[in-house]
Amino acid sequence: MTDIIANVRDLTRYREEEALQKTFISIISHELKTPVSIIKGYAGTLRRPDGHWSPEILNESFTVIEEEADNLNALIDNLLEVSRLQAGTFTLEISDEVRLPRLAESVARRFATQTANHAIETDFPNDFPTVIGDERRLTQVLNNLVGNAIKYSPEGGRIIIRGEVHPEHVTVSVCDEGIGIPARDQHRIFNKFSRLDNALSRKTEGAGLGLYLSRAIIEAHRGRIWFHSNSDPEPGKPGTTFTFSLPRD
Ligand code: ADP
């Protein structure tokens, strides 16, 4: 009897794996193809022998190419990490003195060049301590959270990366004024390949890996990640705030 149950369980797991694999292939091929075809389209147009492009058009086009290459890069980074997680070869590269305020500022600066209608600010107290951690992976978490804050606040608004110091741990929050996450979907947004079915998700690029990976990275640091969201923005409290904690050394 237990054998049968075990077999049914294995089969279910196998089917789930198979379904996941299919989702993986279709999402990834779509997500990789989109930036590549945008880049190819722009490059092809720019090199047309009869094209006499104004400096503004050239500038705009190169900006799009650069942004799409950045998107591609971020997706490849996420994919590599997810396969490392799955293969069990994910290990942190720890350094002793990670300066989160500095990381947050450089992430804010980089994203600020990609959006005209968001103001991205950082707010860390002067005595914010250094933490022990994997600088590249923690930057990746911030990239995913700030990237989402921009993607899911199409009307623009303020995005604040805020640090707080507590006796045992520090927290970093990324706060946006965007569309929020409906209560019925909140339980699944950290799942692998989980994208919410709203008009915006269909319009924006994304493979549903960013939050899954961010949670894995934060938990590998013995931290936690959570969020508060309001999907029916009322004046004064719209948007979503993602927060992660990391232990103090
Ligand atoms: P992706 O953005 O690639 O779809 P993520 O794992 O980063 O994948 O996010 C999963 C889903 O959670 C998104 O598709 C989106 O629906 C929702 N989400 C994430 N961050 C936000 C946010 N700041 N505001 C609203 N919805 C969000």
py3Dmol code that shows the C-alpha trace and the ligand (Angstrom):
import py3Dmol

protein = """\
ATOM      1  CA  MET A   1       0.000   0.000   0.000  1.00  0.00           C
ATOM      2  CA  THR A   2       2.717   2.452   0.973  1.00  0.00           C
ATOM      3  CA  ASP A   3       4.511   1.517  -2.255  1.00  0.00           C
ATOM      4  CA  ILE A   4       1.460   2.420  -4.271  1.00  0.00           C
ATOM      5  CA  ILE A   5       1.121   5.738  -2.493  1.00  0.00           C
ATOM      6  CA  ALA A   6       4.789   6.408  -3.018  1.00  0.00           C
ATOM      7  CA  ASN A   7       4.420   5.609  -6.715  1.00  0.00           C
ATOM      8  CA  VAL A   8       1.408   7.860  -7.119  1.00  0.00           C
ATOM      9  CA  ARG A   9       3.345  10.584  -5.385  1.00  0.00           C
ATOM     10  CA  ASP A  10       6.333  10.047  -7.657  1.00  0.00           C
ATOM     11  CA  LEU A  11       4.091  10.140 -10.678  1.00  0.00           C
ATOM     12  CA  THR A  12       2.464  13.365  -9.519  1.00  0.00           C
ATOM     13  CA  ARG A  13       5.850  14.854  -8.913  1.00  0.00           C
ATOM     14  CA  TYR A  14       6.990  13.665 -12.331  1.00  0.00           C
ATOM     15  CA  ARG A  15       3.932  15.246 -13.995  1.00  0.00           C
ATOM     16  CA  GLU A  16       4.518  18.490 -12.104  1.00  0.00           C
ATOM     17  CA  GLU A  17       8.162  18.471 -13.184  1.00  0.00           C
ATOM     18  CA  GLU A  18       7.119  17.811 -16.749  1.00  0.00           C
ATOM     19  CA  ALA A  19       4.563  20.644 -16.695  1.00  0.00           C
ATOM     20  CA  LEU A  20       7.151  22.944 -15.161  1.00  0.00           C
ATOM     21  CA  GLN A  21       9.651  21.993 -17.824  1.00  0.00           C
ATOM     22  CA  LYS A  22       7.154  22.873 -20.544  1.00  0.00           C
ATOM     23  CA  THR A  23       6.330  26.198 -18.889  1.00  0.00           C
ATOM     24  CA  PHE A  24      10.036  26.828 -18.545  1.00  0.00           C
ATOM     25  CA  ILE A  25      10.738  26.271 -22.224  1.00  0.00           C
ATOM     26  CA  SER A  26       7.819  28.341 -23.481  1.00  0.00           C
ATOM     27  CA  ILE A  27       8.361  31.269 -21.124  1.00  0.00           C
ATOM     28  CA  ILE A  28      12.086  31.348 -21.599  1.00  0.00           C
ATOM     29  CA  SER A  29      11.960  31.112 -25.356  1.00  0.00           C
ATOM     30  CA  HIS A  30       9.415  33.935 -25.456  1.00  0.00           C
ATOM     31  CA  GLU A  31      11.305  36.095 -22.977  1.00  0.00           C
ATOM     32  CA  LEU A  32      14.646  35.591 -24.690  1.00  0.00           C
ATOM     33  CA  LYS A  33      13.236  36.157 -28.123  1.00  0.00           C
ATOM     34  CA  THR A  34      11.510  39.450 -27.331  1.00  0.00           C
ATOM     35  CA  PRO A  35      14.629  41.510 -26.510  1.00  0.00           C
ATOM     36  CA  VAL A  36      16.632  39.818 -29.250  1.00  0.00           C
ATOM     37  CA  SER A  37      14.071  40.687 -31.902  1.00  0.00           C
ATOM     38  CA  ILE A  38      13.791  44.282 -30.659  1.00  0.00           C
ATOM     39  CA  ILE A  39      17.587  44.663 -30.800  1.00  0.00           C
ATOM     40  CA  LYS A  40      17.719  43.084 -34.234  1.00  0.00           C
ATOM     41  CA  GLY A  41      14.897  45.296 -35.505  1.00  0.00           C
ATOM     42  CA  TYR A  42      16.579  48.504 -34.336  1.00  0.00           C
ATOM     43  CA  ALA A  43      20.035  47.472 -35.562  1.00  0.00           C
ATOM     44  CA  GLY A  44      18.635  46.473 -38.967  1.00  0.00           C
ATOM     45  CA  THR A  45      16.805  49.784 -39.359  1.00  0.00           C
ATOM     46  CA  LEU A  46      19.803  51.886 -38.273  1.00  0.00           C
ATOM     47  CA  ARG A  47      22.168  50.294 -40.763  1.00  0.00           C
ATOM     48  CA  ARG A  48      19.899  50.820 -43.777  1.00  0.00           C
ATOM     49  CA  PRO A  49      22.049  52.510 -46.427  1.00  0.00           C
ATOM     50  CA  ASP A  50      19.279  54.982 -47.290  1.00  0.00           C
ATOM     51  CA  GLY A  51      18.609  55.953 -43.652  1.00  0.00           C
ATOM     52  CA  HIS A  52      19.737  59.450 -42.678  1.00  0.00           C
ATOM     53  CA  TRP A  53      18.946  59.406 -38.991  1.00  0.00           C
ATOM     54  CA  SER A  54      18.832  62.506 -36.847  1.00  0.00           C
ATOM     55  CA  PRO A  55      20.958  62.539 -33.679  1.00  0.00           C
ATOM     56  CA  GLU A  56      17.732  62.296 -31.600  1.00  0.00           C
ATOM     57  CA  ILE A  57      16.536  59.188 -33.430  1.00  0.00           C
ATOM     58  CA  LEU A  58      19.996  57.640 -33.136  1.00  0.00           C
ATOM     59  CA  ASN A  59      20.112  58.407 -29.439  1.00  0.00           C
ATOM     60  CA  GLU A  60      16.648  56.970 -28.798  1.00  0.00           C
ATOM     61  CA  SER A  61      17.400  53.853 -30.789  1.00  0.00           C
ATOM     62  CA  PHE A  62      20.689  53.159 -29.046  1.00  0.00           C
ATOM     63  CA  THR A  63      18.965  53.683 -25.689  1.00  0.00           C
ATOM     64  CA  VAL A  64      16.382  51.029 -26.579  1.00  0.00           C
ATOM     65  CA  ILE A  65      19.122  48.651 -27.727  1.00  0.00           C
ATOM     66  CA  GLU A  66      21.044  49.189 -24.511  1.00  0.00           C
ATOM     67  CA  GLU A  67      17.943  48.695 -22.332  1.00  0.00           C
ATOM     68  CA  GLU A  68      16.958  45.520 -24.118  1.00  0.00           C
ATOM     69  CA  ALA A  69      20.510  44.178 -23.787  1.00  0.00           C
ATOM     70  CA  ASP A  70      20.282  44.957 -20.031  1.00  0.00           C
ATOM     71  CA  ASN A  71      16.961  43.092 -19.825  1.00  0.00           C
ATOM     72  CA  LEU A  72      18.490  40.140 -21.598  1.00  0.00           C
ATOM     73  CA  ASN A  73      21.449  40.185 -19.270  1.00  0.00           C
ATOM     74  CA  ALA A  74      19.229  40.300 -16.166  1.00  0.00           C
ATOM     75  CA  LEU A  75      17.158  37.394 -17.461  1.00  0.00           C
ATOM     76  CA  ILE A  76      20.249  35.315 -18.226  1.00  0.00           C
ATOM     77  CA  ASP A  77      21.589  36.051 -14.711  1.00  0.00           C
ATOM     78  CA  ASN A  78      18.283  34.906 -13.198  1.00  0.00           C
ATOM     79  CA  LEU A  79      18.243  31.778 -15.340  1.00  0.00           C
ATOM     80  CA  LEU A  80      21.785  30.828 -14.436  1.00  0.00           C
ATOM     81  CA  GLU A  81      21.006  31.186 -10.747  1.00  0.00           C
ATOM     82  CA  VAL A  82      17.783  29.191 -11.006  1.00  0.00           C
ATOM     83  CA  SER A  83      19.614  26.329 -12.721  1.00  0.00           C
ATOM     84  CA  ARG A  84      22.318  26.456 -10.045  1.00  0.00           C
ATOM     85  CA  LEU A  85      19.584  26.232  -7.399  1.00  0.00           C
ATOM     86  CA  GLN A  86      17.986  23.296  -9.155  1.00  0.00           C
ATOM     87  CA  ALA A  87      21.299  21.499  -9.616  1.00  0.00           C
ATOM     88  CA  GLY A  88      22.199  22.073  -5.965  1.00  0.00           C
ATOM     89  CA  THR A  89      25.362  23.973  -6.905  1.00  0.00           C
ATOM     90  CA  PHE A  90      24.226  27.346  -5.575  1.00  0.00           C
ATOM     91  CA  THR A  91      26.750  28.657  -3.067  1.00  0.00           C
ATOM     92  CA  LEU A  92      27.143  32.172  -1.746  1.00  0.00           C
ATOM     93  CA  GLU A  93      30.359  34.068  -2.380  1.00  0.00           C
ATOM     94  CA  ILE A  94      30.606  35.786   0.960  1.00  0.00           C
ATOM     95  CA  SER A  95      32.425  39.012   1.666  1.00  0.00           C
ATOM     96  CA  ASP A  96      32.763  40.595   5.111  1.00  0.00           C
ATOM     97  CA  GLU A  97      31.794  44.158   4.497  1.00  0.00           C
ATOM     98  CA  VAL A  98      28.847  44.551   2.182  1.00  0.00           C
ATOM     99  CA  ARG A  99      27.719  48.170   2.136  1.00  0.00           C
ATOM    100  CA  LEU A 100      24.022  48.027   1.347  1.00  0.00           C
ATOM    101  CA  PRO A 101      23.538  51.839   1.168  1.00  0.00           C
ATOM    102  CA  ARG A 102      26.193  52.000  -1.539  1.00  0.00           C
ATOM    103  CA  LEU A 103      24.672  49.068  -3.449  1.00  0.00           C
ATOM    104  CA  ALA A 104      21.231  50.673  -3.202  1.00  0.00           C
ATOM    105  CA  GLU A 105      22.559  53.985  -4.516  1.00  0.00           C
ATOM    106  CA  SER A 106      24.225  52.401  -7.502  1.00  0.00           C
ATOM    107  CA  VAL A 107      21.074  50.372  -8.325  1.00  0.00           C
ATOM    108  CA  ALA A 108      18.974  53.563  -8.008  1.00  0.00           C
ATOM    109  CA  ARG A 109      21.337  55.492 -10.291  1.00  0.00           C
ATOM    110  CA  ARG A 110      21.375  52.803 -12.930  1.00  0.00           C
ATOM    111  CA  PHE A 111      17.586  52.430 -13.032  1.00  0.00           C
ATOM    112  CA  ALA A 112      17.075  56.207 -13.002  1.00  0.00           C
ATOM    113  CA  THR A 113      18.560  56.366 -16.502  1.00  0.00           C
ATOM    114  CA  GLN A 114      15.916  53.900 -17.719  1.00  0.00           C
ATOM    115  CA  THR A 115      12.786  55.740 -16.651  1.00  0.00           C
ATOM    116  CA  ALA A 116      11.585  59.294 -17.020  1.00  0.00           C
ATOM    117  CA  ASN A 117       8.455  59.171 -14.874  1.00  0.00           C
ATOM    118  CA  HIS A 118       9.794  57.577 -11.680  1.00  0.00           C
ATOM    119  CA  ALA A 119      11.808  59.272  -8.956  1.00  0.00           C
ATOM    120  CA  ILE A 120      14.068  56.656  -7.370  1.00  0.00           C
ATOM    121  CA  GLU A 121      15.401  57.609  -3.937  1.00  0.00           C
ATOM    122  CA  THR A 122      17.427  55.931  -1.234  1.00  0.00           C
ATOM    123  CA  ASP A 123      16.988  56.527   2.473  1.00  0.00           C
ATOM    124  CA  PHE A 124      19.501  54.902   4.831  1.00  0.00           C
ATOM    125  CA  PRO A 125      20.525  56.101   8.300  1.00  0.00           C
ATOM    126  CA  ASN A 126      24.173  57.121   8.675  1.00  0.00           C
ATOM    127  CA  ASP A 127      24.872  54.352  11.181  1.00  0.00           C
ATOM    128  CA  PHE A 128      23.646  51.585   8.848  1.00  0.00           C
ATOM    129  CA  PRO A 129      26.121  48.748   9.511  1.00  0.00           C
ATOM    130  CA  THR A 130      27.964  46.667   6.922  1.00  0.00           C
ATOM    131  CA  VAL A 131      26.675  43.110   6.601  1.00  0.00           C
ATOM    132  CA  ILE A 132      28.276  39.800   5.741  1.00  0.00           C
ATOM    133  CA  GLY A 133      26.945  38.546   2.451  1.00  0.00           C
ATOM    134  CA  ASP A 134      27.217  37.954  -1.244  1.00  0.00           C
ATOM    135  CA  GLU A 135      27.428  41.390  -2.816  1.00  0.00           C
ATOM    136  CA  ARG A 136      26.608  40.304  -6.360  1.00  0.00           C
ATOM    137  CA  ARG A 137      23.568  38.285  -5.283  1.00  0.00           C
ATOM    138  CA  LEU A 138      22.268  41.029  -2.998  1.00  0.00           C
ATOM    139  CA  THR A 139      22.603  43.464  -5.906  1.00  0.00           C
ATOM    140  CA  GLN A 140      20.603  41.009  -7.983  1.00  0.00           C
ATOM    141  CA  VAL A 141      17.823  41.043  -5.351  1.00  0.00           C
ATOM    142  CA  LEU A 142      17.755  44.854  -5.409  1.00  0.00           C
ATOM    143  CA  ASN A 143      17.757  44.803  -9.224  1.00  0.00           C
ATOM    144  CA  ASN A 144      14.764  42.474  -9.246  1.00  0.00           C
ATOM    145  CA  LEU A 145      12.815  44.476  -6.654  1.00  0.00           C
ATOM    146  CA  VAL A 146      13.516  47.898  -8.167  1.00  0.00           C
ATOM    147  CA  GLY A 147      12.948  46.534 -11.692  1.00  0.00           C
ATOM    148  CA  ASN A 148       9.539  45.247 -10.557  1.00  0.00           C
ATOM    149  CA  ALA A 149       8.719  48.505  -8.770  1.00  0.00           C
ATOM    150  CA  ILE A 150       9.212  50.305 -12.105  1.00  0.00           C
ATOM    151  CA  LYS A 151       7.483  47.686 -14.268  1.00  0.00           C
ATOM    152  CA  TYR A 152       4.418  47.520 -12.045  1.00  0.00           C
ATOM    153  CA  SER A 153       3.925  51.262 -11.595  1.00  0.00           C
ATOM    154  CA  PRO A 154       3.199  52.337 -15.150  1.00  0.00           C
ATOM    155  CA  GLU A 155       1.894  55.728 -14.046  1.00  0.00           C
ATOM    156  CA  GLY A 156       5.270  56.483 -12.499  1.00  0.00           C
ATOM    157  CA  GLY A 157       5.680  57.867  -8.991  1.00  0.00           C
ATOM    158  CA  ARG A 158       8.184  57.620  -6.191  1.00  0.00           C
ATOM    159  CA  ILE A 159      10.256  54.516  -5.532  1.00  0.00           C
ATOM    160  CA  ILE A 160      12.122  54.506  -2.244  1.00  0.00           C
ATOM    161  CA  ILE A 161      14.834  52.061  -1.198  1.00  0.00           C
ATOM    162  CA  ARG A 162      14.861  52.389   2.569  1.00  0.00           C
ATOM    163  CA  GLY A 163      17.210  50.824   5.131  1.00  0.00           C
ATOM    164  CA  GLU A 164      16.429  50.299   8.811  1.00  0.00           C
ATOM    165  CA  VAL A 165      18.619  49.100  11.645  1.00  0.00           C
ATOM    166  CA  HIS A 166      17.307  46.756  14.361  1.00  0.00           C
ATOM    167  CA  PRO A 167      19.173  45.140  17.240  1.00  0.00           C
ATOM    168  CA  GLU A 168      19.512  41.706  15.605  1.00  0.00           C
ATOM    169  CA  HIS A 169      19.054  42.479  11.931  1.00  0.00           C
ATOM    170  CA  VAL A 170      18.799  45.133   9.241  1.00  0.00           C
ATOM    171  CA  THR A 171      15.985  45.544   6.738  1.00  0.00           C
ATOM    172  CA  VAL A 172      15.866  46.993   3.254  1.00  0.00           C
ATOM    173  CA  SER A 173      12.519  47.910   1.684  1.00  0.00           C
ATOM    174  CA  VAL A 174      11.622  48.850  -1.862  1.00  0.00           C
ATOM    175  CA  CYS A 175       8.455  50.872  -1.854  1.00  0.00           C
ATOM    176  CA  ASP A 176       6.445  51.783  -4.965  1.00  0.00           C
ATOM    177  CA  GLU A 177       3.181  53.553  -5.791  1.00  0.00           C
ATOM    178  CA  GLY A 178       2.142  51.052  -8.428  1.00  0.00           C
ATOM    179  CA  ILE A 179      -0.756  48.726  -9.218  1.00  0.00           C
ATOM    180  CA  GLY A 180      -0.409  46.583  -6.093  1.00  0.00           C
ATOM    181  CA  ILE A 181      -0.909  42.825  -5.798  1.00  0.00           C
ATOM    182  CA  PRO A 182      -4.513  41.595  -5.416  1.00  0.00           C
ATOM    183  CA  ALA A 183      -5.167  39.669  -2.188  1.00  0.00           C
ATOM    184  CA  ARG A 184      -6.217  36.534  -4.107  1.00  0.00           C
ATOM    185  CA  ASP A 185      -2.784  36.282  -5.799  1.00  0.00           C
ATOM    186  CA  GLN A 186      -0.564  37.215  -2.911  1.00  0.00           C
ATOM    187  CA  HIS A 187       0.132  33.609  -1.862  1.00  0.00           C
ATOM    188  CA  ARG A 188       1.809  32.653  -5.109  1.00  0.00           C
ATOM    189  CA  ILE A 189       4.023  35.506  -6.218  1.00  0.00           C
ATOM    190  CA  PHE A 190       7.211  33.931  -4.833  1.00  0.00           C
ATOM    191  CA  ASN A 191       6.589  30.714  -6.789  1.00  0.00           C
ATOM    192  CA  LYS A 192       8.730  29.805  -9.754  1.00  0.00           C
ATOM    193  CA  PHE A 193       7.327  31.154 -13.083  1.00  0.00           C
ATOM    194  CA  SER A 194       4.475  32.847 -11.261  1.00  0.00           C
ATOM    195  CA  ARG A 195       3.215  35.896 -13.142  1.00  0.00           C
ATOM    196  CA  LEU A 196      -0.098  37.464 -12.359  1.00  0.00           C
ATOM    197  CA  ASP A 197      -2.626  37.574 -15.098  1.00  0.00           C
ATOM    198  CA  ASN A 198      -3.255  41.273 -15.460  1.00  0.00           C
ATOM    199  CA  ALA A 199      -3.077  43.566 -18.454  1.00  0.00           C
ATOM    200  CA  LEU A 200       0.310  44.848 -17.342  1.00  0.00           C
ATOM    201  CA  SER A 201       1.938  41.408 -17.077  1.00  0.00           C
ATOM    202  CA  ARG A 202       0.903  40.696 -20.625  1.00  0.00           C
ATOM    203  CA  LYS A 203       2.561  43.941 -21.745  1.00  0.00           C
ATOM    204  CA  THR A 204       5.764  43.769 -19.705  1.00  0.00           C
ATOM    205  CA  GLU A 205       8.658  41.387 -20.077  1.00  0.00           C
ATOM    206  CA  GLY A 206       9.292  38.886 -17.315  1.00  0.00           C
ATOM    207  CA  ALA A 207       9.651  35.178 -16.693  1.00  0.00           C
ATOM    208  CA  GLY A 208       8.292  35.062 -13.153  1.00  0.00           C
ATOM    209  CA  LEU A 209      11.690  34.134 -11.753  1.00  0.00           C
ATOM    210  CA  GLY A 210      12.765  37.346 -10.028  1.00  0.00           C
ATOM    211  CA  LEU A 211      10.921  36.937  -6.744  1.00  0.00           C
ATOM    212  CA  TYR A 212      11.500  33.181  -6.552  1.00  0.00           C
ATOM    213  CA  LEU A 213      15.202  33.784  -6.895  1.00  0.00           C
ATOM    214  CA  SER A 214      15.245  36.783  -4.579  1.00  0.00           C
ATOM    215  CA  ARG A 215      13.673  34.691  -1.840  1.00  0.00           C
ATOM    216  CA  ALA A 216      16.194  31.886  -2.361  1.00  0.00           C
ATOM    217  CA  ILE A 217      19.076  34.371  -2.144  1.00  0.00           C
ATOM    218  CA  ILE A 218      17.756  36.082   0.996  1.00  0.00           C
ATOM    219  CA  GLU A 219      17.000  32.766   2.721  1.00  0.00           C
ATOM    220  CA  ALA A 220      20.509  31.532   1.867  1.00  0.00           C
ATOM    221  CA  HIS A 221      21.695  34.577   3.863  1.00  0.00           C
ATOM    222  CA  ARG A 222      19.470  33.454   6.790  1.00  0.00           C
ATOM    223  CA  GLY A 223      17.155  36.388   6.123  1.00  0.00           C
ATOM    224  CA  ARG A 224      13.480  36.734   5.273  1.00  0.00           C
ATOM    225  CA  ILE A 225      11.575  38.526   2.522  1.00  0.00           C
ATOM    226  CA  TRP A 226       7.952  39.677   2.603  1.00  0.00           C
ATOM    227  CA  PHE A 227       5.669  42.378   1.242  1.00  0.00           C
ATOM    228  CA  HIS A 228       2.680  44.601   1.940  1.00  0.00           C
ATOM    229  CA  SER A 229       0.477  45.580  -0.900  1.00  0.00           C
ATOM    230  CA  ASN A 230      -2.675  47.475  -1.600  1.00  0.00           C
ATOM    231  CA  SER A 231      -4.295  46.690  -4.912  1.00  0.00           C
ATOM    232  CA  ASP A 232      -7.103  49.238  -4.549  1.00  0.00           C
ATOM    233  CA  PRO A 233      -5.048  52.306  -3.952  1.00  0.00           C
ATOM    234  CA  GLU A 234      -6.716  54.826  -1.721  1.00  0.00           C
ATOM    235  CA  PRO A 235      -5.193  58.246  -1.377  1.00  0.00           C
ATOM    236  CA  GLY A 236      -2.224  58.022   0.924  1.00  0.00           C
ATOM    237  CA  LYS A 237      -1.539  54.307   0.772  1.00  0.00           C
ATOM    238  CA  PRO A 238      -1.176  52.957  -2.732  1.00  0.00           C
ATOM    239  CA  GLY A 239       1.388  50.520  -4.063  1.00  0.00           C
ATOM    240  CA  THR A 240       3.582  47.722  -2.814  1.00  0.00           C
ATOM    241  CA  THR A 241       6.489  47.486  -0.415  1.00  0.00           C
ATOM    242  CA  PHE A 242       8.876  44.531  -0.522  1.00  0.00           C
ATOM    243  CA  THR A 243      11.142  44.162   2.500  1.00  0.00           C
ATOM    244  CA  PHE A 244      14.018  41.807   3.218  1.00  0.00           C
ATOM    245  CA  SER A 245      15.910  41.309   6.427  1.00  0.00           C
ATOM    246  CA  LEU A 246      19.504  40.192   6.919  1.00  0.00           C
ATOM    247  CA  PRO A 247      21.113  39.192  10.205  1.00  0.00           C
ATOM    248  CA  ARG A 248      23.666  41.579  11.715  1.00  0.00           C
ATOM    249  CA  ASP A 249      27.080  40.046  12.242  1.00  0.00           C
TER     250      ASP A 249
END
"""
ligand_1 = """\
27
ADP
P 8.277 38.900 -13.385
O 8.325 40.347 -12.992
O 9.393 38.459 -14.248
O 6.945 38.486 -13.912
P 8.682 38.231 -10.550
O 8.971 36.897 -9.926
O 9.689 39.295 -10.339
O 8.464 37.964 -12.095
O 7.264 38.719 -10.038
C 6.160 37.819 -10.081
C 4.853 38.569 -10.270
O 4.555 39.321 -9.073
C 4.883 39.607 -11.396
O 4.575 39.044 -12.659
C 3.833 40.624 -10.924
O 2.546 40.198 -11.319
C 3.914 40.550 -9.398
N 4.728 41.675 -8.839
C 6.024 41.640 -8.471
N 6.446 42.826 -7.978
C 5.375 43.652 -8.016
C 5.143 45.025 -7.625
N 6.127 45.794 -7.096
N 3.880 45.531 -7.800
C 2.893 44.766 -8.334
N 3.039 43.473 -8.715
C 4.259 42.908 -8.555
"""
view = py3Dmol.view(width=600, height=400)
view.addModel(protein, "pdb")
view.setStyle({"model": 0}, {"cartoon": {"style": "trace"}})
view.addModel(ligand_1, "xyz")
view.setStyle({"model": 1}, {"stick": {}})
view.zoomTo()
view.show()
